[in-house]
């Protein structure tokens, strides 16, 4: 059997193994494998050579029936790389992805993405900031800096430069799988982030006796949902819109 006659979902599975395993972050690899599961479900019998523009559009249309447009766009982008390689290798005669139309179901009611400055101050005033590191301090730091949740979890005392009032972002914490340090999203994610003098002073006192290479916010397994629940209760207490920990990044950017 030639590669042309191979089932497309098998071709894509092997493409992931050859080109993506060990080359992308674990969370990105999971997304590729989820896409592979979907195409196995949508086109279990389609052979590589049978992938025409019309057939590809039908696949996108079917996927879009249960997914919003942005998710369908991501699905399309994850398939496109493998398909273009198949075209380059002569397995498909023309590019089936050319002029593809991206559709999607109507988005759900969108939650509040960010707080205004008055709401943010109310949030900070209602954080239970005691003398020990806890989830409230994590929320404060993300609110003040706009760093990612995984970046905040990876911070160690060594990453704080109180003389320059900054923190060094050079790694993340893989709280979903390995519960250990991991690389940042991309090279540009390695950066120095300024913190205000008050936050700098507060954290200088908090972490002065902690091991310099151990993450300050991690003590066992960490769940994003746990921090979001703490944040939800604070928002309710502060009488402001409930926002997610990810939403604090938008708040900082606003």
KAQUI-V120445 format. One record per residue. N is the residue number from 0. RES is the residue in one letter. BURIAL is 1 if it has 24 or more other C-alpha atoms within 12 Angstrom, else 0. Layout:
n/res/burial
N/RES/BURIAL
N/RES/BURIAL
This chain:
n/res/burial
0/X/0
1/X/0
2/X/0
3/X/0
4/X/0
5/X/1
6/X/1
7/X/1
8/X/1
9/X/1
10/X/1
11/X/1
12/X/1
13/X/0
14/X/1
15/X/1
16/X/0
17/X/0
18/X/0
19/X/1
20/X/0
21/X/0
22/X/0
23/X/0
24/X/0
25/X/0
26/X/1
27/X/0
28/X/0
29/X/0
30/X/1
31/X/1
32/X/1
33/X/0
34/X/1
35/X/1
36/X/0
37/X/1
38/X/1
39/X/0
40/X/0
41/X/0
42/X/1
43/X/0
44/X/0
45/X/1
46/X/1
47/X/1
48/X/1
49/X/1
50/X/1
51/X/1
52/X/0
53/X/0
54/X/0
55/X/1
56/X/1
57/X/0
58/X/1
59/X/1
60/X/1
61/X/1
62/X/1
63/X/1
64/X/0
65/X/0
66/X/0
67/X/0
68/X/0
69/X/0
70/X/1
71/X/1
72/X/1
73/X/1
74/X/1
75/X/1
76/X/0
77/X/1
78/X/1
79/X/1
80/X/0
81/X/1
82/X/1
83/X/1
84/X/1
85/X/1
86/X/1
87/X/0
88/X/0
89/X/0
90/X/1
91/X/1
92/X/0
93/X/0
94/X/1
95/X/1
96/X/1
97/X/0
98/X/0
99/X/1
100/X/0
101/X/1
102/X/1
103/X/1
104/X/0
105/X/0
106/X/0
107/X/0
108/X/0
109/X/0
110/X/0
111/X/0
112/X/0
113/X/1
114/X/1
115/X/0
116/X/0
117/X/0
118/X/1
119/X/1
120/X/0
121/X/0
122/X/1
123/X/1
124/X/0
125/X/1
126/X/1
127/X/0
128/X/0
129/X/0
130/X/0
131/X/0
132/X/1
133/X/1
134/X/1
135/X/1
136/X/1
137/X/1
138/X/1
139/X/1
140/X/1
141/X/1
142/X/1
143/X/1
144/X/1
145/X/1
146/X/1
147/X/1
148/X/1
149/X/1
150/X/1
151/X/1
152/X/1
153/X/1
154/X/1
155/X/1
156/X/1
157/X/1
158/X/1
159/X/1
160/X/1
161/X/1
162/X/0
163/X/0
164/X/0
165/X/1
166/X/1
167/X/1
168/X/1
169/X/1
170/X/1
171/X/1
172/X/1
173/X/1
174/X/1
175/X/0
176/X/0
177/X/0
178/X/0
179/X/1
180/X/1
181/X/1
182/X/1
183/X/1
184/X/1
185/X/0
186/X/0
187/X/0
188/X/0
189/X/0
190/X/0
191/X/0
192/X/1
193/X/1
194/X/1
195/X/0
196/X/0
197/X/0
198/X/1
199/X/1
200/X/0
201/X/1
202/X/1
203/X/1
204/X/0
205/X/1
206/X/1
207/X/0
208/X/0
209/X/0
210/X/0
211/X/0
212/X/0
213/X/0
214/X/1
215/X/1
216/X/1
217/X/1
218/X/0
219/X/0
220/X/0
221/X/1
222/X/1
223/X/1
224/X/0
225/X/0
226/X/1
227/X/1
228/X/0
229/X/1
230/X/1
231/X/1
232/X/0
233/X/1
234/X/1
235/X/0
236/X/0
237/X/0
238/X/0
239/X/1
240/X/1
241/X/1
242/X/1
243/X/1
244/X/1
245/X/1
246/X/1
247/X/1
248/X/1
249/X/1
250/X/1
251/X/1
252/X/0
253/X/0
